[in-house]
Structure formats: structure tokens, C-alpha cells
Amino acid sequence: MSAVLGLNFHHDTAAALIVDGRLYAAEEERWSGVKHNHPTRKGTLAAPARALQWCLEAAGIEPQDIDAVWAASMRPNPAAGWWLTEEREELAALLPAPLDERLRLLSHHTAHVLSGYLLSGHDHAAGLVIDAGGSALGADFGPGRERITGYDLRPDRIDRLHQSMPTVVPGPVGPRRVHSSLGHFYRNLARRVIPPGDEPEGSMMALAAFGDPQRYGPQIRELVRLGDDGEVRIDYPWGSADSTTPLLLRGHVWTAANVLEQPEHERADLAAAVQDVFSESVVHIARHLQRLTRASSLVFSGGCALNSHLNGRLAADSGFDNLFVAPAPHDAGTAVGAALYAWHYQLGQERLPVPTDAAWGPAPGPLKEGAVPSGYRALTGLGAGLTPAAATLLAEHRIVGWVQGPLEFGPRALGHRSILAHPGHAATRDRLNAIKRRADYRPFAPAVLAEHATEWFMSEGDPFMNRVAHVRRCRADRIAAVTHHDGTARVQSVAADHQGLHELLEQFHEHTGLPLLLNTSFNRKGTPILRTSQQAVQAAADLGLDALAVGDNLLIADHVPEPRSQSRASLREG
């Protein structure tokens, strides 16, 4: 038996375990209930204790059975080279024996890029990682942290060949070196555009579709300078975490403190300009990597790879034939990348198959007796009858919670812990935004049978819902609930071996002629995607869903008629 463990101890705390070629992975937030599992104070480290325990139990092994343990480093100060030893000791103290003795560290960006590359199926690829910041750069690149990193990736080696360079700016006691970050740049501006309480980056990306990028485009372009060799320089302090310095644009003063004073159409215009400049900058870097590596495929990861509009632009304009975005490009994915590094590069094992799903977590568990909440009735033990009954409800424009099989890893619900709906009416989108307490300009994603994707969209989408595609104009009116204001949609392509959604999509297609469903995460505002059957029952009642499919049980709200395809003999009151 061979077993390796990857861990992330920082925000988005997670564990990933590979045993004899099978991947188990889970995020600690799914147990803690705290989204992103942020530490109590900045810089605090935490072990993914419950996620790790689940991985071990699911694989049926003990800590002593693990051959190698790796985690991504995040220490910002590389002075004298002692930093890896000190950080390793600090992290090891959070682990049980013998995992503490086996822990080793690799760079944050390398863990990010391998979480994509080693699952991509590509032999030779360029790798690009962009986020707010990663590991210390060390002596090779001078003081500072990883911000933008480019790689030449092959099965037998990992070459780092591009690194963002620091800018010298005035400081209170003389010049100082600043490593600007495109991740900080986007977040910095998002906090000036999106009111508190909404996730700034995702909300700004959605709002940008309603804006005119030319209104503020020239001024925003002056803040970001694109140079030779993929260079990106961001004027200080706009590439930092500072969102308090006043940004003056055409008579408006923009700070995080005065967001609500700005009209929404002005905020949309600024959002559109930032999205354009941000995307142009990343495409500029990617084209440089293509010239350096001559690879036909690009693997993209890091927090900025969550920007699905950027990913659509990269796929079209970067010069690469193929784009593979890591299934979990956020920091939790570094645990997967660390485990894959140990599996392939340290133990010399064959790479894992290319996944079409990220269902690497725990099953929801059975419904407890008497779990049916007030206002619902239960159809129990449906077996093969569950999917047709759910498809009938969806065809009747009911909103259905869908809890089936292993939990997804990553920030997107991919059809295992989802809320599903008919994509045909814009009113459904509005109802769902009200249910989930989201801004009304935010779109929802379609999950489409992979074999039908290009009939409805201008490209085939992504199995992990990581990029947008343009909706075919002749089809847009039929799927208004998932077509955004700019004519795009963040398309999840569902392959034939997807255990969560494929059969349901086929049944829905037979009912309606539509091979796609609206798919959004099953959670309350500000909380992680839920994990268990019991959590799903409570959330369905709290959110007022029309129905909940969990295991082979179907809970239906009292105001909803029984599905026409379902025999009354199977109805049992909860």
C-alpha cells in the first residue's frame, strides 16, 4: 500500500489523502461552518483536524500508514534561509505523531499549479499561478512573496521560469521594495465597488456585465503598466491590500467606506473597467509564457483563477490551444497539489486519471427518523424512482435541493450539494437570489450534458464550472435564468460518468427538451456548502425550497402537488 497526505494550514484549511491511487479530500469549513475557515486572527495557523480525520477513516488507514506528508509554505520572510525550518516546526506541532516527523514544505504556488497540472492529463504544459500572495521568494528572487509565477511543467520536472518582480516606491524612511499583486489589485478595487456583506470579488465580476468599461477604462489602465517579458507593474498602493487611500476618478472619490454613496450604475462602470484591465494583464502574462515554453496547453491556478470571466478570456486570447483550470484553484487546493506532488514526484507513482468531477469528500449520511420538518411530507425509499420524481418537479419549475453522493471539494457545487431549478424563466433567477439573499444582478450557472454543450453555448464549458462561455443567441431566450446580462454563462459540462447529475439531466431533457439545469450551491448566505443530510433538511426548510432530494428520499413542501410520475402508494408522511 502507498499513501501520501497533503495539507493546507492557512485560510481554506484542507486535507487531501491519496491511497493506492484514490483521492480523498475535504475542507475544514464543511465541519466548522465558518466559510473559508478563517483563523481567529491574521497569521494564526490551524490544522484541518476533522477533514484529516475523515480522510483517514474513509481510507481505512492510520497515521503511521502514511508514507509522506507535504504542505504549502506561506511564511513571508526568507531571512537567512531559516524560515522553512521554523515554519515546518510550527506546523508539525499541530499534527499527531508520526505525521509531525514526516511533514515537509513546498512553495505555495508550486502546490497551486500541481493541483491542476497533475490532474490535467497534459504531458507538457505552461503553468500560471496568480493570487494575493504565496511563499517567500528566497535568495533567487530577492525579498518578497510569490504573486505571479510561471512554470514549464513536464512529468519529470517542474521549472519555475517567470516571477513578478518588485517595484521600488518611496517609504516613510526611504525607498522600499513592493511586490504588487494582481490579486490584491482586484480585491482592493472590489471593496470600493461592492457593499459590505457581499463577497467582493465574485460580486464585482457579476456587476461588471452591466457596466461600460470605457467610462473609467483609461484611468484604470494608467494604474497597471504592461511591459516586456510579461512584466506587470501596478502603481502603489493599488496592488496592495489598501482600500482606504482615496481613488479619484472623474470627480468621484472611491474608498471602501463610501461604497453605498456611489450610484450602482457608476459602480458597474468601474467594475467593468477593472475586469477589463485585470483580464488584459493576465492575458499579457500568459502570452509571454506561451513564447517561453512553446507549450500548447496552459494550466491556471491560484485565487485569481476563480474569476470565470477571466478564464473565458484566457481560453480565447492567450495563444494556447487548451486551458485547464485547476478543479479547486483556491487555497484549499494546495492540499491536493501537495498530495499529488508526493504521489507523483516523490513516490514515482503514475498520475491520477483526469477527473470529470471533484466528489472527493464524505457521503451525506442517512436521514434520521422523524427528520422531516414541519410543512413538508416525505416520499421514502424511492430507489430508482427518485430521479424521475425530481425531474418532474424541476420540469414544473419547482426549486429542488439535491444532496447525492460524496461531497464536492472546492468552492463550486457540482451536483452533489446543489440547489437545482428550471433554467427557462428569469423569474426563477430572481426568486433564487431572494432565497439566497444575493444581489439581484448576480447570475446562476447552468449544468449541461457535455454532449449537448456546444448546441447551447459557443464553447464546451468546464467540468468544474470555472469559465464562462457565450450563450448562442438563438437559444438565450429559452434559458433566461442562466443567461447573464452580457450573454454569457458559467457553464458546467456534465460527463456521462458524473454520478451526481447526469441521469437527472437526461430525465429533465426528456421532459422539457432542455439538456441543462440551473445549478447553485446548497448553502445559506455567508456559510459553506453544507455536508450532511440533516444540515440539508434544516437548510431546505429555512430557505423555503419546494423539495429536497437526499439519498433515495424526497421531501416535498405541503404547497407543492405530488409529482405526477410518482405513485401515491409510495407516499409516507414524515
C-alpha positions as CSV (number, residue, x, y, z in Angstrom):
1,M,0.0,0.0,0.0
2,S,1.1,3.5,-0.8
3,A,-0.3,6.6,0.9
4,V,0.5,10.3,0.9
5,L,-1.0,13.3,2.6
6,G,-1.3,16.9,1.6
7,L,-2.4,19.7,4.0
8,N,-3.2,23.4,4.0
9,F,-2.9,25.1,7.4
10,H,-3.9,28.6,6.4
11,H,-7.3,30.0,5.3
12,D,-9.4,27.5,3.3
13,T,-7.8,24.8,5.6
14,A,-8.0,21.4,4.0
15,A,-6.6,17.9,3.8
16,A,-6.1,15.6,0.8
17,L,-5.1,11.9,1.0
18,I,-4.1,9.6,-1.8
19,V,-4.1,5.9,-1.1
20,D,-3.3,3.4,-3.9
21,G,-4.4,5.9,-6.5
22,R,-7.7,7.0,-4.9
23,L,-8.0,10.6,-3.8
24,Y,-9.9,11.7,-0.6
25,A,-10.1,15.4,0.0
26,A,-12.2,17.7,2.3
27,E,-12.2,21.3,3.5
28,E,-12.4,22.0,7.2
29,E,-15.1,24.7,6.7
30,R,-17.6,21.9,6.0
31,W,-17.3,20.9,9.6
32,S,-16.6,24.2,11.3
33,G,-19.4,26.1,9.5
34,V,-17.1,29.1,9.0
35,K,-16.7,29.9,5.3
36,H,-13.0,29.8,4.2
37,N,-12.3,28.6,7.8
38,H,-10.6,31.8,8.5
39,P,-8.3,31.7,11.6
40,T,-9.4,33.8,14.6
41,R,-6.7,36.4,13.9
42,K,-4.4,37.1,10.9
43,G,-1.4,34.8,10.8
44,T,-2.9,32.1,13.1
45,L,-2.4,28.6,11.8
46,A,-4.8,25.7,12.2
47,A,-4.7,22.1,11.3
48,P,-7.6,20.7,9.3
49,A,-8.3,18.2,12.1
50,R,-11.8,17.0,11.2
51,A,-11.1,16.9,7.5
52,L,-7.9,14.9,8.1
53,Q,-9.8,12.5,10.5
54,W,-12.4,11.9,7.8
55,C,-9.8,11.2,5.1
56,L,-8.1,8.6,7.3
57,E,-11.4,7.0,8.3
58,A,-12.7,6.9,4.8
59,A,-9.5,5.3,3.5
60,G,-9.4,2.9,6.5
61,I,-5.8,3.7,7.5
62,E,-3.9,5.1,10.5
63,P,-1.4,8.0,10.6
64,Q,1.5,5.5,10.7
65,D,0.5,4.1,7.3
66,I,1.2,7.4,5.5
67,D,4.5,7.4,3.6
68,A,4.8,11.2,3.0
69,V,3.3,14.4,4.3
70,W,3.5,17.7,2.4
71,A,2.0,21.2,2.9
72,A,2.3,24.6,1.2
73,S,4.5,27.2,2.9
74,M,3.2,30.7,3.5
75,R,6.0,32.2,5.6
76,P,6.7,35.8,4.2
77,N,10.3,36.3,5.5
78,P,13.1,34.3,3.9
79,A,15.9,35.8,6.0
80,A,19.0,33.6,6.2
81,G,17.1,30.6,4.9
82,W,15.9,29.6,8.4
83,W,12.2,30.2,7.6
84,L,11.4,26.8,6.2
85,T,12.7,25.0,9.3
86,E,10.9,27.4,11.7
87,E,7.6,27.1,9.8
88,R,7.8,23.4,9.5
89,E,8.3,23.1,13.2
90,E,5.3,25.4,13.9
91,L,3.1,23.4,11.6
92,A,4.3,20.0,12.7
93,A,3.3,20.9,16.3
94,L,-0.3,20.9,15.1
95,L,-0.1,17.3,13.8
96,P,-0.3,13.9,15.6
97,A,2.7,11.6,15.6
98,P,4.2,10.3,13.3
99,L,2.8,12.8,10.8
100,D,4.7,15.6,12.6
101,E,8.0,14.0,11.8
102,R,7.2,13.3,8.2
103,L,5.9,16.8,7.3
104,R,7.8,18.7,4.6
105,L,7.0,22.0,2.9
106,L,6.9,23.1,-0.8
107,S,6.2,26.5,-2.2
108,H,2.6,27.8,-2.1
109,H,2.5,28.5,-5.8
110,T,4.0,25.1,-6.7
111,A,1.3,23.4,-4.7
112,H,-1.3,25.5,-6.5
113,V,0.0,24.7,-10.0
114,L,0.3,21.0,-9.4
115,S,-3.3,20.8,-8.2
116,G,-4.1,21.5,-11.8
117,Y,-1.2,20.1,-13.8
118,L,-1.1,16.6,-12.3
119,L,-4.9,16.2,-12.9
120,S,-4.9,17.8,-16.4
121,G,-3.7,14.8,-18.4
122,H,-1.2,17.1,-20.3
123,D,2.4,16.0,-20.6
124,H,3.9,19.3,-21.4
125,A,2.2,22.5,-20.2
126,A,2.8,26.0,-19.1
127,G,1.7,26.7,-15.6
128,L,0.4,30.1,-14.3
129,V,-0.4,30.9,-10.7
130,I,-1.8,34.4,-9.7
131,D,-3.1,35.2,-6.2
132,A,-2.8,37.8,-3.5
133,G,0.4,36.2,-2.2
134,G,2.2,33.0,-1.5
135,S,5.5,31.7,-0.1
136,A,8.7,33.7,0.4
137,L,10.7,34.1,-2.8
138,G,14.1,33.5,-1.2
139,A,17.6,34.4,-2.4
140,D,16.9,33.7,-6.1
141,F,14.4,36.5,-6.4
142,G,15.1,38.8,-3.5
143,P,12.8,39.7,-0.6
144,G,9.1,39.5,-1.1
145,R,6.4,36.8,-1.8
146,E,5.1,34.9,-4.7
147,R,2.5,37.0,-6.6
148,I,2.7,35.9,-10.2
149,T,4.6,32.7,-11.1
150,G,5.0,31.0,-14.4
151,Y,6.2,27.4,-14.9
152,D,7.3,25.0,-17.6
153,L,5.8,21.7,-16.5
154,R,6.7,18.1,-17.5
155,P,6.1,14.7,-16.0
156,D,9.7,14.5,-14.9
157,R,10.4,18.1,-13.8
158,I,9.0,21.4,-12.6
159,D,10.8,24.6,-13.9
160,R,9.9,28.0,-12.5
161,L,10.7,30.4,-15.3
162,H,8.7,33.6,-14.6
163,Q,8.3,35.6,-11.4
164,S,6.8,39.0,-10.8
165,M,9.5,41.5,-9.8
166,P,9.3,44.1,-7.1
167,T,8.8,47.8,-7.6
168,V,10.7,50.5,-5.7
169,V,8.5,53.1,-4.1
170,P,9.0,55.9,-1.6
171,G,8.6,55.0,2.0
172,P,8.5,56.8,5.4
173,V,12.2,56.1,6.0
174,G,13.4,56.0,2.4
175,P,12.8,53.8,-0.7
176,R,11.3,50.3,-0.2
177,R,10.6,47.3,-2.4
178,V,6.9,46.4,-3.0
179,H,5.7,43.2,-4.7
180,S,2.4,44.3,-6.2
181,S,-0.3,41.7,-6.6
182,L,-3.0,41.4,-9.2
183,G,-5.0,39.5,-6.7
184,H,-4.8,42.5,-4.2
185,F,-5.5,44.9,-7.1
186,Y,-8.7,43.2,-8.0
187,R,-9.8,42.8,-4.3
188,N,-8.7,46.4,-3.5
189,L,-11.0,47.8,-6.2
190,A,-13.8,45.3,-5.5
191,R,-14.0,46.6,-1.9
192,R,-14.6,50.1,-3.4
193,V,-17.4,48.8,-5.6
194,I,-19.3,46.1,-3.6
195,P,-21.1,47.0,-0.3
196,P,-20.1,45.1,2.9
197,G,-21.9,41.8,3.3
198,D,-21.4,40.6,-0.3
199,E,-18.4,38.7,-1.4
200,P,-16.5,41.5,-3.2
201,E,-14.6,39.7,-5.9
202,G,-17.4,37.4,-7.2
203,S,-20.0,40.2,-6.9
204,M,-17.8,42.7,-8.8
205,M,-17.3,40.2,-11.6
206,A,-21.1,39.8,-11.9
207,L,-21.7,43.6,-11.7
208,A,-19.2,44.3,-14.4
209,A,-21.6,42.8,-17.1
210,F,-23.9,45.8,-16.5
211,G,-21.2,48.5,-16.9
212,D,-19.4,50.5,-19.6
213,P,-15.7,49.6,-19.4
214,Q,-14.8,52.7,-21.4
215,R,-16.1,55.2,-18.8
216,Y,-13.2,54.5,-16.3
217,G,-11.0,52.3,-18.5
218,P,-8.4,54.9,-19.4
219,Q,-7.8,55.9,-15.7
220,I,-7.7,52.3,-14.5
221,R,-5.2,51.4,-17.3
222,E,-2.9,54.1,-16.0
223,L,-2.6,52.2,-12.7
224,V,-1.4,49.0,-14.4
225,R,1.6,49.0,-16.7
226,L,2.4,46.1,-19.0
227,G,6.0,45.8,-20.0
228,D,8.3,43.5,-21.9
229,D,8.7,39.8,-20.9
230,G,5.3,39.6,-19.3
231,E,6.0,42.3,-16.8
232,V,3.1,43.8,-14.9
233,R,3.7,46.9,-12.7
234,I,0.8,48.3,-10.5
235,D,1.1,51.8,-9.2
236,Y,1.4,51.9,-5.4
237,P,-0.8,51.3,-3.4
238,W,-3.4,49.9,-5.8
239,G,-1.6,46.5,-5.9
240,S,-1.7,46.1,-2.1
241,A,-4.4,45.3,0.4
242,D,-5.0,49.1,1.0
243,S,-8.6,50.0,0.3
244,T,-8.7,53.2,2.3
245,T,-6.5,55.5,0.1
246,P,-8.9,57.7,-1.9
247,L,-9.1,56.8,-5.5
248,L,-10.1,59.9,-7.6
249,L,-11.9,59.2,-10.8
250,R,-13.7,61.8,-12.8
251,G,-14.8,63.8,-9.7
252,H,-15.7,60.8,-7.6
253,V,-13.8,59.7,-4.5
254,W,-13.8,55.9,-4.1
255,T,-13.0,54.1,-0.8
256,A,-14.3,51.0,0.9
257,A,-16.0,53.3,3.4
258,N,-18.2,55.2,0.9
259,V,-19.4,52.4,-1.4
260,L,-23.0,52.9,-0.6
261,E,-22.8,56.6,-1.6
262,Q,-21.9,55.7,-5.2
263,P,-24.8,55.0,-7.6
264,E,-25.0,51.4,-8.8
265,H,-24.5,52.3,-12.5
266,E,-21.3,54.1,-11.6
267,R,-20.1,51.1,-9.6
268,A,-20.9,48.9,-12.6
269,D,-18.9,51.1,-14.9
270,L,-15.9,50.9,-12.5
271,A,-16.3,47.1,-12.1
272,A,-16.3,46.7,-15.9
273,A,-13.1,48.7,-16.3
274,V,-11.3,46.8,-13.6
275,Q,-12.4,43.5,-15.0
276,D,-11.1,44.5,-18.5
277,V,-7.7,45.7,-17.2
278,F,-7.3,42.7,-14.9
279,S,-8.1,40.3,-17.8
280,E,-5.8,42.1,-20.2
281,S,-3.0,41.9,-17.7
282,V,-3.3,38.1,-17.2
283,V,-3.6,37.5,-20.9
284,H,-0.4,39.6,-21.3
285,I,1.4,37.2,-18.9
286,A,0.0,34.1,-20.4
287,R,1.2,35.1,-23.9
288,H,4.7,35.6,-22.5
289,L,4.6,32.1,-21.0
290,Q,3.5,30.7,-24.4
291,R,6.5,32.3,-26.0
292,L,8.8,30.9,-23.3
293,T,7.5,27.4,-23.1
294,R,6.1,26.8,-26.6
295,A,3.5,24.6,-24.9
296,S,0.1,24.1,-26.4
297,S,-1.6,23.8,-23.0
298,L,-1.9,26.3,-20.1
299,V,-2.7,25.2,-16.5
300,F,-4.1,28.0,-14.4
301,S,-4.5,28.1,-10.6
302,G,-4.5,30.4,-7.6
303,G,-7.2,32.6,-6.2
304,C,-7.4,34.7,-9.4
305,A,-8.3,31.5,-11.4
306,L,-11.7,31.7,-9.7
307,N,-12.6,34.6,-12.0
308,S,-14.6,32.7,-14.6
309,H,-14.8,35.7,-17.0
310,L,-11.1,35.9,-17.0
311,N,-10.8,32.2,-17.7
312,G,-13.1,32.6,-20.7
313,R,-10.9,35.4,-22.0
314,L,-7.8,33.3,-21.4
315,A,-9.2,30.3,-23.3
316,A,-9.9,32.6,-26.3
317,D,-7.0,35.0,-26.3
318,S,-3.9,33.6,-24.5
319,G,-2.4,31.8,-27.6
320,F,-2.7,28.3,-26.0
321,D,-4.8,25.6,-27.7
322,N,-6.0,24.3,-24.3
323,L,-6.8,25.8,-21.0
324,F,-7.1,23.6,-17.8
325,V,-8.2,25.5,-14.7
326,A,-7.5,23.5,-11.5
327,P,-10.6,21.9,-10.1
328,A,-10.0,23.8,-6.8
329,P,-7.8,26.8,-7.7
330,H,-8.3,28.4,-4.3
331,D,-6.0,27.8,-1.3
332,A,-7.7,24.6,-0.2
333,G,-6.5,23.2,-3.5
334,T,-2.9,23.5,-2.3
335,A,-3.6,20.4,-0.1
336,V,-4.5,18.5,-3.3
337,G,-1.4,19.8,-5.1
338,A,0.9,18.9,-2.2
339,A,-0.5,15.3,-2.1
340,L,-0.2,15.0,-5.9
341,Y,3.4,16.2,-5.6
342,A,4.3,13.5,-3.1
343,W,2.4,10.8,-5.1
344,H,4.0,11.5,-8.5
345,Y,7.3,13.3,-7.9
346,Q,8.4,11.7,-4.6
347,L,7.0,8.2,-4.8
348,G,7.2,8.0,-8.6
349,Q,3.6,6.7,-9.0
350,E,1.5,7.1,-12.1
351,R,-0.5,10.3,-12.4
352,L,-4.2,10.0,-11.4
353,P,-6.8,9.9,-14.1
354,V,-8.2,13.2,-15.4
355,P,-11.3,13.9,-13.2
356,T,-14.7,14.9,-14.6
357,D,-16.0,15.6,-11.0
358,A,-14.5,16.7,-7.7
359,A,-16.6,14.4,-5.5
360,W,-13.8,13.5,-3.2
361,G,-15.5,14.1,0.2
362,P,-17.9,12.4,2.6
363,A,-21.3,11.0,1.9
364,P,-24.3,12.9,3.4
365,G,-25.3,10.0,5.7
366,P,-28.9,8.7,6.2
367,L,-31.8,10.8,7.2
368,K,-32.6,10.4,10.9
369,E,-36.0,9.1,11.9
370,G,-38.5,12.0,12.3
371,A,-36.2,14.4,10.5
372,V,-39.0,15.7,8.2
373,P,-39.6,19.4,9.2
374,S,-43.0,21.0,9.6
375,G,-44.5,22.0,6.3
376,Y,-43.0,19.1,4.4
377,R,-44.0,15.5,3.6
378,A,-41.7,12.6,2.7
379,L,-41.6,10.1,-0.1
380,T,-39.1,7.5,1.3
381,G,-37.2,4.6,-0.1
382,L,-37.8,5.6,-3.7
383,G,-34.7,3.9,-5.1
384,A,-34.7,4.3,-8.9
385,G,-37.9,6.3,-8.7
386,L,-36.2,9.3,-7.1
387,T,-34.6,10.8,-10.2
388,P,-37.8,10.7,-12.3
389,A,-39.8,12.3,-9.5
390,A,-37.2,15.1,-9.1
391,A,-37.1,15.6,-12.8
392,T,-40.8,16.1,-12.9
393,L,-40.7,18.7,-10.1
394,L,-38.0,20.6,-11.9
395,A,-39.9,20.5,-15.2
396,E,-42.8,22.1,-13.3
397,H,-40.5,24.9,-12.2
398,R,-40.0,23.8,-8.6
399,I,-36.8,24.6,-6.8
400,V,-35.2,21.4,-5.5
401,G,-32.3,20.8,-3.1
402,W,-30.2,18.0,-4.4
403,V,-28.0,16.0,-2.0
404,Q,-26.5,13.0,-3.6
405,G,-23.2,11.0,-3.1
406,P,-19.8,12.3,-2.0
407,L,-19.3,15.9,-1.2
408,E,-17.6,18.1,-3.7
409,F,-14.2,19.6,-3.0
410,G,-13.8,23.3,-3.8
411,P,-16.0,26.4,-3.9
412,R,-18.5,25.2,-6.6
413,A,-21.4,22.9,-6.1
414,L,-21.1,20.4,-8.9
415,G,-24.3,18.4,-8.4
416,H,-23.8,16.7,-5.1
417,R,-24.8,19.5,-2.7
418,S,-26.7,21.7,-5.1
419,I,-29.9,23.7,-5.4
420,L,-31.4,23.0,-8.9
421,A,-34.0,24.7,-10.9
422,H,-35.5,25.0,-14.4
423,P,-33.3,27.4,-16.5
424,G,-36.2,28.8,-18.6
425,H,-37.6,31.8,-16.7
426,A,-35.8,34.9,-15.4
427,A,-38.3,34.9,-12.6
428,T,-36.7,31.7,-11.2
429,R,-33.3,33.5,-11.1
430,D,-34.9,36.4,-9.2
431,R,-36.6,34.0,-6.7
432,L,-33.4,32.2,-6.1
433,N,-31.4,35.4,-5.5
434,A,-34.1,36.4,-2.9
435,I,-33.9,32.9,-1.3
436,K,-30.1,33.1,-1.1
437,R,-30.1,36.8,-0.2
438,R,-27.8,37.7,-3.0
439,A,-27.6,40.9,-5.1
440,D,-30.2,40.7,-7.9
441,Y,-27.5,41.3,-10.6
442,R,-25.7,38.1,-9.7
443,P,-26.2,35.2,-12.3
444,F,-26.6,31.5,-11.8
445,A,-24.7,28.8,-13.6
446,P,-26.0,26.1,-16.0
447,A,-25.1,22.4,-15.7
448,V,-25.4,20.9,-19.1
449,L,-25.0,17.4,-20.6
450,A,-21.5,17.5,-22.1
451,E,-22.6,16.0,-25.4
452,H,-25.1,18.9,-25.8
453,A,-23.0,21.8,-24.6
454,T,-21.9,23.3,-27.9
455,E,-25.6,23.2,-29.1
456,W,-26.4,25.9,-26.5
457,F,-23.0,27.6,-25.9
458,M,-20.2,28.9,-28.1
459,S,-17.7,26.6,-26.3
460,E,-17.9,23.3,-24.4
461,G,-17.7,24.7,-20.8
462,D,-15.7,23.2,-17.9
463,P,-16.5,20.2,-15.7
464,F,-15.7,22.3,-12.6
465,M,-17.7,25.4,-13.5
466,N,-14.6,27.5,-13.8
467,R,-15.1,29.5,-17.0
468,V,-17.8,31.4,-18.9
469,A,-19.0,30.8,-22.4
470,H,-21.2,32.8,-24.6
471,V,-24.8,31.6,-24.9
472,R,-25.9,31.0,-28.5
473,R,-28.2,33.9,-29.3
474,C,-30.8,31.7,-30.8
475,R,-31.0,29.8,-27.6
476,A,-30.8,32.6,-24.9
477,D,-34.5,33.2,-24.6
478,R,-35.1,29.6,-23.7
479,I,-32.6,29.6,-20.8
480,A,-33.1,33.1,-19.4
481,A,-32.5,32.1,-15.8
482,V,-28.8,31.2,-16.5
483,T,-28.0,33.8,-19.2
484,H,-26.2,36.8,-17.8
485,H,-26.7,40.4,-18.8
486,D,-23.7,40.2,-21.2
487,G,-24.9,37.0,-22.9
488,T,-22.5,34.7,-21.0
489,A,-23.0,31.8,-18.6
490,R,-20.5,29.9,-16.3
491,V,-21.0,26.5,-17.9
492,Q,-20.5,23.2,-16.0
493,S,-20.2,20.4,-18.5
494,V,-21.5,17.1,-17.1
495,A,-19.9,14.0,-18.4
496,A,-21.5,10.6,-18.7
497,D,-19.7,9.2,-15.7
498,H,-20.8,12.1,-13.4
499,Q,-22.7,10.3,-10.5
500,G,-24.5,13.3,-9.2
501,L,-26.2,14.9,-12.2
502,H,-26.0,13.0,-15.5
503,E,-29.1,10.8,-15.0
504,L,-31.2,13.7,-13.7
505,L,-30.2,15.9,-16.6
506,E,-31.2,13.1,-19.1
507,Q,-34.6,12.8,-17.4
508,F,-35.1,16.6,-17.4
509,H,-34.1,16.7,-21.1
510,E,-36.8,14.1,-21.9
511,H,-39.4,16.2,-20.1
512,T,-38.5,19.6,-21.4
513,G,-36.2,19.3,-24.4
514,L,-33.6,21.2,-22.3
515,P,-30.3,19.3,-21.6
516,L,-29.4,21.7,-18.8
517,L,-30.4,22.8,-15.3
518,L,-29.7,25.9,-13.2
519,N,-27.2,24.7,-10.6
520,T,-26.2,26.7,-7.5
521,S,-24.6,25.8,-4.2
522,F,-26.7,24.5,-1.4
523,N,-25.9,26.8,1.5
524,R,-27.2,29.8,3.4
525,K,-25.7,33.3,2.8
526,G,-22.2,33.6,4.2
527,T,-21.9,29.9,5.1
528,P,-20.1,27.0,3.4
529,I,-21.7,24.4,1.2
530,L,-23.5,22.0,3.5
531,R,-22.2,18.5,4.3
532,T,-24.8,16.2,5.8
533,S,-28.4,15.1,5.2
534,Q,-29.5,16.7,8.5
535,Q,-28.0,20.0,7.5
536,A,-29.8,19.8,4.2
537,V,-33.2,19.2,5.8
538,Q,-32.8,22.2,8.1
539,A,-31.5,24.4,5.3
540,A,-34.3,23.4,2.9
541,A,-36.9,24.4,5.4
542,D,-35.1,27.7,6.3
543,L,-34.7,28.6,2.7
544,G,-38.2,27.6,1.8
545,L,-37.3,25.2,-1.0
546,D,-40.1,23.4,-2.8
547,A,-38.5,20.0,-2.4
548,L,-35.3,18.2,-1.2
549,A,-33.9,15.0,-2.7
550,V,-31.5,13.4,-0.3
551,G,-30.3,9.8,-0.7
552,D,-33.4,8.0,-2.1
553,N,-35.8,10.2,-0.2
554,L,-37.8,13.1,-1.5
555,L,-39.2,15.8,0.9
556,I,-41.9,17.9,-0.7
557,A,-43.3,21.2,0.7
558,D,-47.0,20.9,1.5
559,H,-47.9,23.6,-1.0
560,V,-46.4,21.5,-3.8
561,P,-48.6,18.9,-5.5
562,E,-47.2,15.3,-5.6
563,P,-45.1,14.7,-8.8
564,R,-47.4,13.3,-11.5
565,S,-45.0,10.4,-12.2
566,Q,-45.0,9.3,-8.6
567,S,-47.4,6.7,-7.3
568,R,-49.4,7.7,-4.2
569,A,-48.8,4.3,-2.7
570,S,-45.2,5.3,-2.0
571,L,-46.2,8.5,-0.1
572,R,-45.4,8.3,3.6
573,E,-45.9,11.3,5.9
574,G,-42.8,12.4,7.7
